[in-house]
Structure formats: structure tokens, C-alpha cells
Amino acid sequence: MKRVKNYRITKEATKEMIAGGRFNPGLKITFRDRLGQHTHKLAAGEDDIHVYREAGLTCVLSVNERLGYIGLEVFEGDQTVGDIFLQGNQVKEVLGREDLAPFTIIRRLMEFIG
């Protein structure tokens, strides 16, 4: 799994927000690698975001220590392959510890992505 370092996070356009029935714009992540440019809509808000790629999958980990939650979204091309969201006690129950490196958290949560 390789960490994506150069990415850009932007807010979606107003037209997309209205079409999606949202009152606040969602976030989009865009980056380029040897396979081309990738853009994915994120469920993350004001979180610490960590992005990794492996075998054509983009893994976006969102961590909010202040609110006590972790979310992982996995994309293949333009499609969402799966996601998982943990909060409160679930974080420690599923991961075993709360102080793991982002890479390790992704590895452990990938077991739950079908």
C-alpha cells in the first residue's frame, strides 16, 4: 500500500450540492498517479485525512479524535467499493487500540470492506 501525498480537497459545486439535496457542499479529493487522475466524493468533514493506494483501490481514512470517530471509504475507479464508520467504543473494540498509525488502521478496517 502506497501513501498518496499530493492531493487536493475541494468543495463540490453548488449545482452538485443542489442535485444531491444537500444544504452544505460535500468534499471531493483529487490526485494524480501513474494510472491517471482520480476524483472521489468524500463523506469526511473537518477531519484528518490519510490517503493510500493499492491494487487499483483508493483508501481514504478520516479521523476525528475530538469527536471520537474513524471512517474509511474505499474507491475503485469512480465507484465506491465500500465504507465503514466507527465511533466511541467501537474504535477500540474493532481496532484493539486507539493509537494506531493510519496505515495500520486501514489494513485492519479493510477486513470489513466486502
FIKOLZA-1660 file (N, C-alpha, C; in steps of 0.1 Angstrom, whole numbers, plus 5000, padded with zeros to 4 digits):
% residues 114
   i   px   py   pz ch aa at
   1 5009 4988 5000  A  M  N
   1 5000 5000 5000  A  M CA
   1 5009 5012 5000  A  M  C
   2 5006 5022 4991  A  K  N
   2 5014 5033 4990  A  K CA
   2 5006 5046 4993  A  K  C
   3 5013 5054 5001  A  R  N
   3 5006 5067 5006  A  R CA
   3 5005 5077 4995  A  R  C
   4 4994 5083 4993  A  V  N
   4 4992 5094 4984  A  V CA
   4 4995 5107 4991  A  V  C
   5 5005 5114 4987  A  K  N
   5 5009 5126 4994  A  K CA
   5 5004 5139 4988  A  K  C
   6 5003 5139 4974  A  N  N
   6 4999 5151 4967  A  N CA
   6 4985 5150 4963  A  N  C
   7 4976 5155 4971  A  Y  N
   7 4962 5155 4967  A  Y CA
   7 4956 5168 4970  A  Y  C
   8 4944 5171 4965  A  R  N
   8 4937 5184 4967  A  R CA
   8 4923 5180 4971  A  R  C
   9 4918 5187 4981  A  I  N
   9 4905 5186 4986  A  I CA
   9 4897 5199 4984  A  I  C
  10 4886 5197 4977  A  T  N
  10 4878 5209 4973  A  T CA
  10 4863 5206 4977  A  T  C
  11 4855 5217 4977  A  K  N
  11 4841 5215 4979  A  K CA
  11 4834 5213 4966  A  K  C
  12 4824 5205 4966  A  E  N
  12 4816 5203 4954  A  E CA
  12 4809 5216 4949  A  E  C
  13 4806 5216 4936  A  A  N
  13 4799 5227 4930  A  A CA
  13 4785 5229 4936  A  A  C
  14 4780 5241 4936  A  T  N
  14 4766 5244 4941  A  T CA
  14 4756 5235 4933  A  T  C
  15 4758 5233 4920  A  K  N
  15 4748 5225 4912  A  K CA
  15 4748 5211 4917  A  K  C
  16 4760 5205 4920  A  E  N
  16 4761 5192 4926  A  E CA
  16 4754 5191 4939  A  E  C
  17 4756 5201 4948  A  M  N
  17 4750 5201 4961  A  M CA
  17 4735 5201 4960  A  M  C
  18 4730 5210 4952  A  I  N
  18 4715 5211 4950  A  I CA
  18 4709 5198 4944  A  I  C
  19 4716 5192 4934  A  A  N
  19 4712 5180 4928  A  A CA
  19 4712 5168 4938  A  A  C
  20 4721 5169 4947  A  G  N
  20 4722 5158 4958  A  G CA
  20 4713 5161 4970  A  G  C
  21 4706 5172 4970  A  G  N
  21 4697 5176 4981  A  G CA
  21 4704 5179 4994  A  G  C
  22 4716 5184 4993  A  R  N
  22 4724 5188 5005  A  R CA
  22 4723 5203 5007  A  R  C
  23 4724 5206 5020  A  F  N
  23 4724 5220 5024  A  F CA
  23 4738 5226 5025  A  F  C
  24 4748 5217 5026  A  N  N
  24 4762 5220 5027  A  N CA
  24 4769 5213 5016  A  N  C
  25 4779 5219 5010  A  P  N
  25 4787 5212 4999  A  P CA
  25 4795 5201 5005  A  P  C
  26 4795 5190 4997  A  G  N
  26 4804 5179 5001  A  G CA
  26 4818 5181 4996  A  G  C
  27 4827 5173 5001  A  L  N
  27 4841 5174 4997  A  L CA
  27 4845 5164 4986  A  L  C
  28 4854 5168 4978  A  K  N
  28 4860 5160 4967  A  K CA
  28 4875 5159 4969  A  K  C
  29 4881 5148 4967  A  I  N
  29 4895 5146 4967  A  I CA
  29 4900 5143 4953  A  I  C
  30 4910 5150 4948  A  T  N
  30 4916 5148 4935  A  T CA
  30 4931 5146 4936  A  T  C
  31 4936 5136 4929  A  F  N
  31 4950 5134 4929  A  F CA
  31 4954 5127 4916  A  F  C
  32 4966 5127 4913  A  R  N
  32 4972 5120 4900  A  R CA
  32 4982 5110 4904  A  R  C
  33 4982 5099 4898  A  D  N
  33 4993 5089 4899  A  D CA
  33 4996 5083 4885  A  D  C
  34 5003 5073 4884  A  R  N
  34 5008 5067 4871  A  R CA
  34 4996 5062 4863  A  R  C
  35 4984 5060 4869  A  L  N
  35 4973 5055 4862  A  L CA
  35 4964 5066 4857  A  L  C
  36 4967 5078 4861  A  G  N
  36 4959 5090 4857  A  G CA
  36 4954 5098 4868  A  G  C
  37 4944 5106 4865  A  Q  N
  37 4938 5115 4876  A  Q CA
  37 4926 5108 4882  A  Q  C
  38 4924 5109 4895  A  H  N
  38 4913 5103 4902  A  H CA
  38 4906 5114 4910  A  H  C
  39 4893 5114 4910  A  T  N
  39 4885 5123 4918  A  T CA
  39 4874 5114 4925  A  T  C
  40 4872 5116 4938  A  H  N
  40 4862 5109 4946  A  H CA
  40 4855 5118 4955  A  H  C
  41 4842 5116 4957  A  K  N
  41 4834 5124 4967  A  K CA
  41 4836 5118 4980  A  K  C
  42 4838 5126 4990  A  L  N
  42 4841 5121 5004  A  L CA
  42 4830 5124 5013  A  L  C
  43 4828 5115 5023  A  A  N
  43 4819 5117 5034  A  A CA
  43 4825 5125 5045  A  A  C
  44 4838 5128 5045  A  A  N
  44 4846 5134 5055  A  A CA
  44 4842 5149 5056  A  A  C
  45 4844 5154 5068  A  G  N
  45 4842 5169 5070  A  G CA
  45 4855 5175 5074  A  G  C
  46 4855 5180 5086  A  E  N
  46 4867 5187 5092  A  E CA
  46 4876 5176 5099  A  E  C
  47 4881 5166 5092  A  D  N
  47 4888 5155 5098  A  D CA
  47 4902 5155 5093  A  D  C
  48 4911 5147 5100  A  D  N
  48 4924 5144 5095  A  D CA
  48 4922 5134 5084  A  D  C
  49 4927 5136 5072  A  I  N
  49 4925 5127 5061  A  I CA
  49 4939 5121 5057  A  I  C
  50 4938 5107 5055  A  H  N
  50 4950 5100 5051  A  H CA
  50 4946 5092 5038  A  H  C
  51 4954 5093 5028  A  V  N
  51 4950 5086 5015  A  V CA
  51 4961 5076 5011  A  V  C
  52 4957 5064 5008  A  Y  N
  52 4966 5054 5003  A  Y CA
  52 4960 5047 4991  A  Y  C
  53 4969 5041 4982  A  R  N
  53 4965 5034 4970  A  R CA
  53 4972 5020 4971  A  R  C
  54 4964 5010 4966  A  E  N
  54 4969 4997 4965  A  E CA
  54 4960 4989 4955  A  E  C
  55 4966 4982 4946  A  A  N
  55 4959 4973 4936  A  A CA
  55 4947 4980 4930  A  A  C
  56 4949 4992 4926  A  G  N
  56 4937 4999 4920  A  G CA
  56 4927 5005 4929  A  G  C
  57 4929 5003 4942  A  L  N
  57 4919 5008 4952  A  L CA
  57 4925 5021 4958  A  L  C
  58 4916 5031 4960  A  T  N
  58 4920 5043 4968  A  T CA
  58 4913 5042 4982  A  T  C
  59 4921 5042 4992  A  C  N
  59 4916 5041 5006  A  C CA
  59 4917 5055 5012  A  C  C
  60 4906 5061 5017  A  V  N
  60 4906 5074 5023  A  V CA
  60 4901 5072 5038  A  V  C
  61 4911 5074 5047  A  L  N
  61 4908 5073 5061  A  L CA
  61 4905 5087 5067  A  L  C
  62 4894 5089 5074  A  S  N
  62 4891 5101 5080  A  S CA
  62 4891 5099 5095  A  S  C
  63 4899 5107 5102  A  V  N
  63 4900 5105 5117  A  V CA
  63 4896 5118 5124  A  V  C
  64 4887 5118 5133  A  N  N
  64 4884 5130 5141  A  N CA
  64 4885 5126 5156  A  N  C
  65 4897 5129 5162  A  E  N
  65 4900 5125 5175  A  E CA
  65 4891 5133 5185  A  E  C
  66 4888 5145 5182  A  R  N
  66 4880 5154 5191  A  R CA
  66 4866 5148 5192  A  R  C
  67 4860 5143 5181  A  L  N
  67 4846 5137 5182  A  L CA
  67 4847 5122 5183  A  L  C
  68 4858 5116 5183  A  G  N
  68 4860 5102 5186  A  G CA
  68 4854 5093 5175  A  G  C
  69 4857 5096 5162  A  Y  N
  69 4853 5086 5152  A  Y CA
  69 4864 5085 5141  A  Y  C
  70 4862 5073 5134  A  I  N
  70 4871 5070 5123  A  I CA
  70 4862 5065 5112  A  I  C
  71 4865 5069 5100  A  G  N
  71 4858 5064 5088  A  G CA
  71 4867 5060 5077  A  G  C
  72 4864 5050 5070  A  L  N
  72 4872 5045 5059  A  L CA
  72 4863 5044 5047  A  L  C
  73 4867 5050 5036  A  E  N
  73 4860 5049 5023  A  E CA
  73 4870 5043 5013  A  E  C
  74 4865 5033 5005  A  V  N
  74 4874 5026 4996  A  V CA
  74 4867 5028 4982  A  V  C
  75 4876 5033 4972  A  F  N
  75 4871 5035 4959  A  F CA
  75 4879 5027 4949  A  F  C
  76 4872 5022 4938  A  E  N
  76 4879 5016 4927  A  E CA
  76 4874 5023 4914  A  E  C
  77 4882 5031 4908  A  G  N
  77 4878 5039 4897  A  G CA
  77 4869 5050 4903  A  G  C
  78 4858 5052 4896  A  D  N
  78 4848 5062 4901  A  D CA
  78 4838 5056 4911  A  D  C
  79 4839 5044 4913  A  Q  N
  79 4829 5037 4922  A  Q CA
  79 4833 5035 4936  A  Q  C
  80 4824 5037 4946  A  T  N
  80 4827 5033 4960  A  T CA
  80 4826 5018 4961  A  T  C
  81 4837 5012 4966  A  V  N
  81 4837 4998 4968  A  V CA
  81 4830 4994 4982  A  V  C
  82 4833 5003 4992  A  G  N
  82 4827 5001 5005  A  G CA
  82 4832 5011 5014  A  G  C
  83 4826 5011 5026  A  D  N
  83 4830 5021 5037  A  D CA
  83 4826 5015 5050  A  D  C
  84 4833 5021 5060  A  I  N
  84 4830 5017 5074  A  I CA
  84 4832 5029 5083  A  I  C
  85 4823 5030 5093  A  F  N
  85 4824 5042 5102  A  F CA
  85 4823 5036 5116  A  F  C
  86 4833 5041 5124  A  L  N
  86 4833 5036 5138  A  L CA
  86 4833 5049 5147  A  L  C
  87 4826 5048 5158  A  Q  N
  87 4827 5059 5168  A  Q CA
  87 4827 5054 5182  A  Q  C
  88 4832 5063 5191  A  G  N
  88 4832 5059 5205  A  G CA
  88 4839 5046 5208  A  G  C
  89 4833 5038 5216  A  N  N
  89 4839 5025 5220  A  N CA
  89 4841 5015 5208  A  N  C
  90 4834 5017 5197  A  Q  N
  90 4836 5008 5186  A  Q CA
  90 4850 5009 5181  A  Q  C
  91 4856 5021 5181  A  V  N
  91 4870 5022 5176  A  V CA
  91 4879 5012 5183  A  V  C
  92 4879 5012 5197  A  K  N
  92 4888 5004 5204  A  K CA
  92 4884 4989 5203  A  K  C
  93 4871 4986 5202  A  E  N
  93 4866 4972 5201  A  E CA
  93 4871 4966 5188  A  E  C
  94 4870 4974 5177  A  V  N
  94 4874 4968 5164  A  V CA
  94 4889 4968 5161  A  V  C
  95 4895 4979 5165  A  L  N
  95 4909 4981 5162  A  L CA
  95 4919 4975 5173  A  L  C
  96 4913 4973 5185  A  G  N
  96 4922 4968 5196  A  G CA
  96 4928 4979 5204  A  G  C
  97 4932 4990 5197  A  R  N
  97 4938 5002 5203  A  R CA
  97 4934 5014 5196  A  R  C
  98 4935 5025 5202  A  E  N
  98 4931 5038 5196  A  E CA
  98 4943 5046 5190  A  E  C
  99 4955 5042 5193  A  D  N
  99 4967 5050 5189  A  D CA
  99 4975 5043 5178  A  D  C
 100 4968 5037 5168  A  L  N
 100 4975 5031 5157  A  L CA
 100 4978 5041 5146  A  L  C
 101 4988 5037 5138  A  A  N
 101 4992 5045 5126  A  A CA
 101 4981 5044 5116  A  A  C
 102 4979 5054 5107  A  P  N
 102 4968 5054 5097  A  P CA
 102 4969 5042 5088  A  P  C
 103 4981 5038 5084  A  F  N
 103 4983 5026 5075  A  F CA
 103 4978 5014 5082  A  F  C
 104 4981 5012 5095  A  T  N
 104 4976 5000 5103  A  T CA
 104 4961 5000 5104  A  T  C
 105 4955 5012 5107  A  I  N
 105 4941 5013 5108  A  I CA
 105 4934 5009 5095  A  I  C
 106 4939 5014 5084  A  I  N
 106 4934 5010 5071  A  I CA
 106 4935 4995 5069  A  I  C
 107 4946 4989 5071  A  R  N
 107 4948 4974 5070  A  R CA
 107 4937 4967 5078  A  R  C
 108 4935 4971 5090  A  R  N
 108 4926 4964 5099  A  R CA
 108 4911 4966 5094  A  R  C
 109 4908 4978 5090  A  L  N
 109 4894 4980 5086  A  L CA
 109 4891 4974 5072  A  L  C
 110 4901 4972 5064  A  M  N
 110 4899 4966 5051  A  M CA
 110 4893 4952 5052  A  M  C
 111 4894 4945 5063  A  E  N
 111 4888 4932 5065  A  E CA
 111 4873 4933 5065  A  E  C
 112 4868 4945 5068  A  F  N
 112 4853 4947 5069  A  F CA
 112 4847 4952 5056  A  F  C
 113 4856 4955 5046  A  I  N
 113 4851 4960 5033  A  I CA
 113 4849 4948 5024  A  I  C
 114 4837 4946 5019  A  G  N
 114 4834 4935 5011  A  G CA
 114 4835 4938 4997  A  G  C
% end
